[in-house]
Amino acid sequence: MKSSINYGSRYGSAKRYAVWLSFIAAAFLCFCLSACSEHEPQKQTPDMRNEECLICGAPLEYLSQDTLMECVLCHKQEPSKTRCVDGHYVCSDCHTAGMDSIVALCMAETSKDPVAILEKMMSRSFCHMHGPEHHVLVGAALLTAYNNAAPDSMKIDLQSGLLEVMSRGRQVPGGACGYMGACGAAVSTGIFMSVVTSNTPLSTDTWRLCNLMTAKALEQVALNGGPRCCKRDSYLSILTAVDFVKERLGVEMEKPDVRCSRSHINNQCIGKKCPFSPVK
């Protein structure tokens, strides 16, 4: 008599066994991937890259003395005190690549509000959270708003003025606030005043005005303390210049209430201590 075999029962057991094997294999794979990911470097978000090293997103370090460095983008060698902790150095020319576009932007601008003009320029891809581009942008925003607010008798050739602001502002090095005791954004207000008044080292009254303008902007920057924030110092410098120009030149630019929208990408933000903090 032939024995009867329950093939359906055996097939069902084998199927369940295969399912269990698949489950165990999947769990083991997830465990391995999780363990490996703990040792992977943290991926840098666009905000982190904007705030720190433009190459890898690592924090910046500021040295006490100049060191010969090579730009990782153009390979130019020059002395500098600033690089990221992983050794990447980006020269000022590469850092501000694309800044020439502000001339066309300002030439088409009709606003009398230098902060609004500054915001438009800071939204461009060449502008980062911190950097020497602000040494140009502050003066350019002021020059544009001034020319839009001034009577015809006091207007200047805006295009040539912007090119001059850009040329002079680029000579103010990054980190001047810490290494020279002169924030470049505040110095940019003096550059603006110098261009507006056609000031030279041999001038008399305008020489006084230009240096006084820079001094007043520097005072406001200093009174708010460090660490540096190029956005905060740019706002402070511009608002100081608006009052100064109204008082000394009689040209009234618009002075808005400023609230910062970039504190989340500033690792050194001073929070509620900042006069432009959105949280009070």
C-alpha positions as CSV (number, residue, x, y, z in Angstrom):
1,M,0.0,0.0,0.0
2,K,1.5,3.4,-1.1
3,S,2.0,5.9,1.7
4,S,0.2,9.2,1.2
5,I,2.3,12.4,1.3
6,N,0.8,15.8,2.2
7,Y,2.7,17.9,-0.4
8,G,0.6,20.9,0.3
9,S,1.6,20.9,4.0
10,R,5.3,20.5,3.1
11,Y,5.1,23.3,0.6
12,G,3.4,25.6,3.1
13,S,6.1,25.0,5.7
14,A,8.9,25.7,3.1
15,K,7.2,28.9,2.1
16,R,6.9,30.1,5.7
17,Y,10.6,29.2,6.2
18,A,11.6,31.3,3.2
19,V,9.6,34.2,4.4
20,W,11.4,34.1,7.8
21,L,14.8,33.9,6.1
22,S,13.9,37.0,4.1
23,F,12.8,38.8,7.2
24,I,16.0,37.9,9.0
25,A,18.2,38.9,6.1
26,A,16.5,42.3,5.7
27,A,16.8,43.0,9.4
28,F,20.5,42.1,9.3
29,L,21.1,44.4,6.3
30,C,19.4,47.3,8.0
31,F,21.6,46.8,11.1
32,C,24.7,46.8,8.9
33,L,23.7,50.0,7.1
34,S,22.8,51.7,10.3
35,A,26.2,50.8,11.8
36,C,28.1,52.0,8.8
37,S,26.2,55.3,8.6
38,E,27.4,56.2,12.2
39,H,30.9,56.5,10.8
40,E,30.0,58.5,7.7
41,P,30.7,62.3,7.7
42,Q,27.7,64.5,8.1
43,K,26.4,65.7,4.7
44,Q,26.5,69.5,4.4
45,T,23.4,71.3,3.5
46,P,23.3,74.3,1.2
47,D,22.7,76.5,4.3
48,M,25.8,75.1,6.0
49,R,27.9,75.6,3.0
50,N,26.7,79.2,2.8
51,E,27.6,79.8,6.4
52,E,31.1,78.3,6.5
53,C,33.6,76.8,4.0
54,L,32.3,77.3,0.4
55,I,34.0,74.0,-0.5
56,C,33.1,71.5,2.2
57,G,30.9,73.4,4.7
58,A,33.5,72.9,7.6
59,P,33.9,75.7,10.1
60,L,36.3,78.5,9.3
61,E,39.4,79.2,11.4
62,Y,41.2,82.6,11.8
63,L,44.9,82.5,12.3
64,S,46.9,85.1,14.2
65,Q,49.5,85.5,11.4
66,D,49.5,85.4,7.6
67,T,50.2,82.1,6.0
68,L,50.8,81.4,2.3
69,M,47.7,79.7,1.0
70,E,46.6,78.4,-2.4
71,C,43.0,79.0,-3.5
72,V,41.4,75.7,-4.2
73,L,39.4,77.2,-7.1
74,C,41.9,79.3,-9.1
75,H,45.1,78.0,-7.5
76,K,46.4,81.5,-6.9
77,Q,48.8,81.7,-4.0
78,E,48.7,84.6,-1.5
79,P,49.1,85.2,2.2
80,S,45.9,84.9,4.3
81,K,44.8,84.3,7.8
82,T,41.5,82.6,7.0
83,R,40.8,79.0,5.9
84,C,38.5,76.2,6.9
85,V,39.5,73.6,9.5
86,D,40.1,71.1,6.7
87,G,42.6,73.4,5.0
88,H,40.4,74.8,2.2
89,Y,41.2,78.4,1.2
90,V,39.1,80.5,-1.3
91,C,40.5,83.8,-2.4
92,S,38.4,87.0,-2.3
93,D,38.1,87.1,-6.1
94,C,36.6,83.6,-6.3
95,H,34.5,84.2,-3.2
96,T,32.8,87.2,-4.8
97,A,32.7,85.8,-8.3
98,G,29.6,87.3,-10.0
99,M,29.5,90.5,-8.0
100,D,29.9,92.6,-11.1
101,S,26.2,91.9,-11.7
102,I,25.2,94.5,-9.1
103,V,26.0,97.4,-11.5
104,A,23.1,96.5,-13.8
105,L,20.9,95.8,-10.8
106,C,21.6,99.2,-9.3
107,M,21.3,101.1,-12.6
108,A,17.8,99.8,-13.0
109,E,16.8,100.5,-9.4
110,T,14.4,103.3,-8.5
111,S,14.1,102.7,-4.7
112,K,15.3,105.3,-2.2
113,D,15.6,102.5,0.5
114,P,19.2,101.4,0.7
115,V,18.3,98.4,2.9
116,A,15.8,97.1,0.3
117,I,18.5,97.5,-2.4
118,L,21.0,95.7,-0.2
119,E,18.6,92.8,0.3
120,K,18.2,92.4,-3.4
121,M,22.0,92.2,-3.8
122,M,22.4,89.9,-0.9
123,S,19.9,87.5,-2.4
124,R,22.2,86.9,-5.4
125,S,24.2,83.7,-5.5
126,F,27.6,85.5,-5.2
127,C,26.7,86.8,-1.7
128,H,27.3,84.6,1.3
129,M,26.4,84.9,5.0
130,H,29.8,86.5,5.7
131,G,32.5,87.8,3.3
132,P,34.2,90.8,1.7
133,E,31.4,91.2,-0.8
134,H,29.7,93.3,2.0
135,H,32.5,95.8,1.8
136,V,31.2,96.7,-1.7
137,L,27.4,96.1,-1.3
138,V,26.9,98.6,1.5
139,G,28.4,101.5,-0.5
140,A,26.7,100.4,-3.6
141,A,23.3,100.3,-1.9
142,L,23.8,103.7,-0.3
143,L,25.0,105.3,-3.6
144,T,22.0,104.0,-5.5
145,A,19.4,105.1,-2.9
146,Y,21.2,108.5,-2.5
147,N,21.1,109.1,-6.3
148,N,17.4,108.2,-6.4
149,A,16.6,110.5,-3.5
150,A,18.8,113.5,-4.4
151,P,17.7,116.5,-6.4
152,D,19.1,116.8,-9.9
153,S,21.7,119.3,-8.8
154,M,23.2,116.7,-6.4
155,K,23.0,113.6,-8.5
156,I,26.2,111.8,-9.6
157,D,27.1,109.6,-12.6
158,L,25.8,106.4,-11.0
159,Q,27.5,104.0,-13.3
160,S,31.0,105.4,-12.8
161,G,30.3,105.9,-9.1
162,L,29.3,102.2,-8.7
163,L,32.4,101.1,-10.5
164,E,34.5,103.2,-8.1
165,V,32.8,101.9,-5.0
166,M,33.4,98.4,-6.3
167,S,37.1,99.1,-7.0
168,R,37.7,100.6,-3.6
169,G,35.6,98.2,-1.6
170,R,37.4,95.2,-3.0
171,Q,40.6,96.6,-1.5
172,V,39.2,96.1,2.0
173,P,40.3,92.6,3.0
174,G,38.0,90.0,4.5
175,G,38.4,89.8,8.3
176,A,39.3,93.5,8.5
177,C,36.9,93.9,11.4
178,G,39.0,91.5,13.6
179,Y,42.5,92.0,12.2
180,M,42.4,95.8,11.6
181,G,39.7,97.0,14.0
182,A,37.8,98.4,11.1
183,C,34.7,96.6,9.8
184,G,34.6,96.6,6.0
185,A,30.9,97.4,6.0
186,A,31.4,100.5,8.0
187,V,34.4,101.5,5.8
188,S,32.1,101.1,2.8
189,T,30.0,104.0,4.1
190,G,33.1,106.2,4.0
191,I,33.8,105.0,0.5
192,F,30.2,105.9,-0.5
193,M,30.6,109.4,1.1
194,S,33.9,109.9,-0.6
195,V,32.5,109.1,-4.1
196,V,29.4,111.3,-3.5
197,T,31.5,114.3,-2.4
198,S,34.5,113.7,-4.8
199,N,36.7,113.6,-1.8
200,T,40.5,113.2,-2.1
201,P,43.3,113.0,0.5
202,L,43.9,116.8,-0.1
203,S,40.2,117.8,0.5
204,T,39.2,119.8,3.5
205,D,35.6,119.8,4.5
206,T,34.7,116.6,2.6
207,W,37.7,114.9,4.1
208,R,36.3,115.5,7.5
209,L,32.8,114.3,6.4
210,C,34.1,111.0,5.0
211,N,36.2,110.1,8.0
212,L,33.4,111.1,10.4
213,M,30.9,109.0,8.4
214,T,33.2,105.9,8.8
215,A,33.8,106.7,12.5
216,K,30.1,106.9,13.3
217,A,29.4,103.6,11.4
218,L,32.3,101.9,13.2
219,E,31.0,103.1,16.5
220,Q,27.6,101.5,16.0
221,V,29.2,98.3,14.8
222,A,31.5,98.3,17.9
223,L,28.7,99.1,20.4
224,N,26.8,96.0,19.3
225,G,29.8,93.8,20.0
226,G,31.1,90.6,18.4
227,P,31.4,88.1,17.0
228,R,31.2,89.5,13.6
229,C,28.0,89.2,11.5
230,C,28.3,90.8,8.1
231,K,24.5,91.2,7.8
232,R,24.1,92.9,11.2
233,D,27.1,95.2,10.5
234,S,25.8,96.0,7.0
235,Y,22.4,97.0,8.4
236,L,24.0,99.1,11.2
237,S,26.3,100.9,8.8
238,I,23.6,101.7,6.3
239,L,21.1,103.0,8.9
240,T,23.8,105.2,10.4
241,A,24.6,106.5,7.0
242,V,21.0,107.3,6.2
243,D,20.8,109.6,9.3
244,F,24.3,111.1,8.6
245,V,23.5,112.0,5.0
246,K,20.2,113.6,6.0
247,E,21.9,115.7,8.6
248,R,25.0,116.7,6.7
249,L,24.0,116.7,3.0
250,G,20.2,117.3,3.3
251,V,19.3,114.2,1.2
252,E,16.7,112.0,2.8
253,M,16.8,108.3,1.9
254,E,14.2,105.9,3.3
255,K,15.0,104.3,6.6
256,P,13.0,101.0,7.2
257,D,12.5,98.9,10.3
258,V,14.9,96.0,9.8
259,R,14.3,92.4,10.8
260,C,16.8,89.7,10.1
261,S,15.8,86.6,8.1
262,R,19.1,84.8,8.1
263,S,19.9,84.1,11.7
264,H,19.4,80.4,11.1
265,I,22.4,80.2,8.8
266,N,24.7,82.1,11.1
267,N,26.5,79.8,13.5
268,Q,27.7,82.8,15.6
269,C,24.4,84.6,15.7
270,I,24.0,86.5,19.0
271,G,20.3,86.0,19.0
272,K,18.1,88.4,21.0
273,K,21.1,90.6,21.6
274,C,21.1,91.6,18.0
275,P,19.1,94.8,17.3
276,F,17.6,93.1,14.2
277,S,16.6,89.8,15.8
278,P,13.1,88.6,14.7
279,V,12.6,87.3,18.2
280,K,12.4,89.9,21.0
